[in-house]
Amino acid sequence: MNLFRILGDFSHLLSILILLHKMHQTNSCAGISFKSQALYLLVYVTRYLDLFWTFTDSLYNTTFKLLFLCSSGYTIYLMTTSFKPTHDPNLDTFRVQYLLGGSLALAFIYPYAYTPSEILWAFSI
Protein backbone atom coordinates (compact mmCIF):
# COMPACT_ATOMS: atom_id res chain seq x y z
CA MET A 1 0.00 0.00 0.00
CA ASN A 2 1.19 3.53 -0.80
CA LEU A 3 2.50 5.35 2.28
CA PHE A 4 1.49 8.76 0.92
CA ARG A 5 -2.09 7.58 0.35
CA ILE A 6 -2.28 6.27 3.91
CA LEU A 7 -0.91 9.54 5.31
CA GLY A 8 -3.31 11.53 3.13
CA ASP A 9 -6.34 9.45 4.12
CA PHE A 10 -5.57 9.65 7.83
CA SER A 11 -4.85 13.38 7.75
CA HIS A 12 -8.12 13.91 5.87
CA LEU A 13 -9.99 11.82 8.43
CA LEU A 14 -8.30 13.73 11.27
CA SER A 15 -9.40 17.06 9.76
CA ILE A 16 -13.00 15.82 9.56
CA LEU A 17 -12.89 14.65 13.18
CA ILE A 18 -11.46 18.02 14.27
CA LEU A 19 -14.29 19.81 12.43
CA LEU A 20 -16.96 17.64 14.06
CA HIS A 21 -15.31 18.03 17.47
CA LYS A 22 -15.25 21.82 17.06
CA MET A 23 -18.92 21.84 16.08
CA HIS A 24 -19.91 19.76 19.12
CA GLN A 25 -17.64 21.63 21.52
CA THR A 26 -18.97 25.06 20.54
CA ASN A 27 -22.53 23.89 19.79
CA SER A 28 -22.29 25.92 16.61
CA CYS A 29 -21.52 25.71 12.93
CA ALA A 30 -20.69 29.41 12.62
CA GLY A 31 -17.86 29.99 10.18
CA ILE A 32 -18.40 26.71 8.34
CA SER A 33 -19.67 26.93 4.78
CA PHE A 34 -22.77 24.82 4.23
CA LYS A 35 -22.22 24.98 0.48
CA SER A 36 -18.69 23.61 0.83
CA GLN A 37 -19.92 20.76 3.00
CA ALA A 38 -22.71 20.00 0.52
CA LEU A 39 -20.14 19.95 -2.30
CA TYR A 40 -17.98 17.53 -0.31
CA LEU A 41 -20.97 15.23 0.11
CA LEU A 42 -21.77 15.48 -3.60
CA VAL A 43 -18.18 14.60 -4.51
CA TYR A 44 -18.13 11.62 -2.15
CA VAL A 45 -21.48 10.30 -3.38
CA THR A 46 -20.57 10.59 -7.06
CA ARG A 47 -17.05 9.24 -6.59
CA TYR A 48 -17.89 6.34 -4.29
CA LEU A 49 -21.00 5.02 -6.03
CA ASP A 50 -19.07 1.85 -6.84
CA LEU A 51 -19.51 0.79 -3.22
CA PHE A 52 -23.08 -0.19 -4.02
CA TRP A 53 -22.40 -2.58 -6.90
CA THR A 54 -18.71 -3.46 -7.02
CA PHE A 55 -17.29 -5.86 -4.46
CA THR A 56 -13.75 -5.14 -3.39
CA ASP A 57 -11.52 -7.17 -1.12
CA SER A 58 -9.88 -4.02 0.25
CA LEU A 59 -11.30 -3.47 3.71
CA TYR A 60 -9.14 -0.34 4.04
CA ASN A 61 -10.57 1.27 0.89
CA THR A 62 -14.18 0.40 1.70
CA THR A 63 -13.83 1.60 5.30
CA PHE A 64 -12.42 4.98 4.32
CA LYS A 65 -15.02 5.49 1.60
CA LEU A 66 -17.78 4.81 4.12
CA LEU A 67 -16.14 7.02 6.75
CA PHE A 68 -15.90 9.94 4.34
CA LEU A 69 -19.49 9.48 3.13
CA CYS A 70 -20.95 9.12 6.62
CA SER A 71 -18.96 11.93 8.20
CA SER A 72 -19.91 14.32 5.42
CA GLY A 73 -23.55 13.33 5.70
CA TYR A 74 -23.39 13.76 9.47
CA THR A 75 -21.88 17.23 9.11
CA ILE A 76 -24.71 18.24 6.75
CA TYR A 77 -27.23 16.71 9.16
CA LEU A 78 -25.85 18.74 12.07
CA MET A 79 -25.83 21.94 10.03
CA THR A 80 -29.47 21.48 8.99
CA THR A 81 -30.86 20.37 12.35
CA SER A 82 -29.06 20.89 15.66
CA PHE A 83 -26.89 23.84 14.68
CA LYS A 84 -29.13 25.44 12.05
CA PRO A 85 -29.75 28.61 14.10
CA THR A 86 -25.99 29.25 14.23
CA HIS A 87 -25.50 29.23 10.45
CA ASP A 88 -25.80 32.52 8.59
CA PRO A 89 -26.60 31.85 4.91
CA ASN A 90 -25.91 35.52 4.11
CA LEU A 91 -22.20 34.83 4.69
CA ASP A 92 -22.22 31.75 2.43
CA THR A 93 -22.28 33.62 -0.87
CA PHE A 94 -20.24 31.43 -3.22
CA ARG A 95 -22.19 30.67 -6.41
CA VAL A 96 -21.91 26.91 -6.70
CA GLN A 97 -24.00 26.72 -9.88
CA TYR A 98 -21.02 27.87 -11.96
CA LEU A 99 -18.75 25.28 -10.41
CA LEU A 100 -21.33 22.51 -10.85
CA GLY A 101 -22.14 23.54 -14.42
CA GLY A 102 -18.49 23.52 -15.45
CA SER A 103 -17.84 20.20 -13.74
CA LEU A 104 -20.88 18.62 -15.35
CA ALA A 105 -19.92 19.86 -18.81
CA LEU A 106 -16.37 18.55 -18.44
CA ALA A 107 -17.67 15.23 -17.09
CA PHE A 108 -19.57 14.69 -20.34
CA ILE A 109 -16.63 15.80 -22.49
CA TYR A 110 -13.79 13.85 -20.81
CA PRO A 111 -15.05 10.65 -19.16
CA TYR A 112 -12.95 7.49 -19.24
CA ALA A 113 -15.97 5.71 -20.73
CA TYR A 114 -19.49 6.88 -21.51
CA THR A 115 -21.22 5.00 -18.72
CA PRO A 116 -23.19 6.66 -15.91
CA SER A 117 -20.69 5.61 -13.24
CA GLU A 118 -17.69 6.92 -15.22
CA ILE A 119 -19.42 10.22 -16.01
CA LEU A 120 -20.28 10.68 -12.32
CA TRP A 121 -16.71 9.80 -11.34
CA ALA A 122 -15.37 12.33 -13.86
CA PHE A 123 -17.80 14.89 -12.42
CA SER A 124 -16.40 14.27 -8.95
CA ILE A 125 -12.85 15.08 -10.02
N, C-alpha and C positions, 0 to 999 in steps of 0.2 A: 504494500500500500504506500502511496505517495505521502511523505512526511509533510510537505507543504499543504496538501489537501487536508490532512488531519489537523494541522495547526490552524488553518483557515476555518474549518468547520467548528472547531472548539472555540475559537475566538469569536466567531459569529454567534454561536450559542450563548457564550458568556455575555455578549452585548445585549442579547435579547433578555436574558435573565436579569441583568442590571436594570434594563428599562422597566421590566415588570416589577422588580423590587422597588424601584423609585416610585412607580405609580401607586403601589400598595402602601409604601411608607408615608407618602405625602397625601394619600387619598385624593389624588388629583391627576389629571392628564394635561394640565396647563403646560404649554410649550411644546407639546407633541403634535405633529401634523397628522390629522386624521387621513388626509388624502395620501400622504406618504405610506401610512400603514395599510390603507386600502390597496395601494399599488403593490406593496410587498405581498399581500395576500393574493392578489391577481397573478403576480409573477409565479408564486409558489404553486397555485392551483394549475395554471397552464403548463408549467414546467414539469410538475410531478404527477400528471394525469396517468402516467404509465403504471403507477402503483396499483391502479384499479384493475388492470387487465394483463400486466406482464409480471410473471413470477421471477423473482431474483433470489439467488442464494446468498446475497450479501446482506447480512443482518445489520451491519454498520450503515450501509447506504439507505436501507429501508427505514431504520430508526431515525436517522437524521432528517430524512424527508418528512417523516411524520411529525417529528419535533418542530421543524420549521413551519409546517402547515398548521399544526395545533396552536403553537405559540402565537402565530400571527392572527389566527382566528380568535384566540383568547384576548389578545390586545384590542382587536376591533370590538369584541363583545364588551370589554370593560369600558371602552370609550363611548359606546352607544347606550350603556345601561348605568352602571354604578357611578361612573365619573363624568357622565354627560353634562351635568351643570357646570363642570370646571373647564369645559372646552369652549373656546371662542371661535366660531366659524369665520368671523370677520378678519381674523388674523391668518387664516388658512386660505390664501388668495391665489395660489398657483393654479393655472389653467391646465388641468390634466387632459382635457380633450385634444389638445394639440399633440401631446406626447403619445396618447393612445392612438390617435389617427395616424401619426407617422409610423408607429410601431406596427400597426395593423397593415398598413400599405406595404411596408418592407417585408412583413411576414408572408404576404402573398407573392411578392416578387422574388424573394431569395430563400424559399424553404429547401431543405435537403431533398424532400420528396413531397409531392402534392397529395398528402393524406391529412386528415384533420389533426391527428396528433402531432405531425411534423410542423404543420402551419402554426399550431398553438405553441409548440416548443420554440419555433423561430420568433414568434410574437414575444415570448418571455425573455428573449435575449435582449 
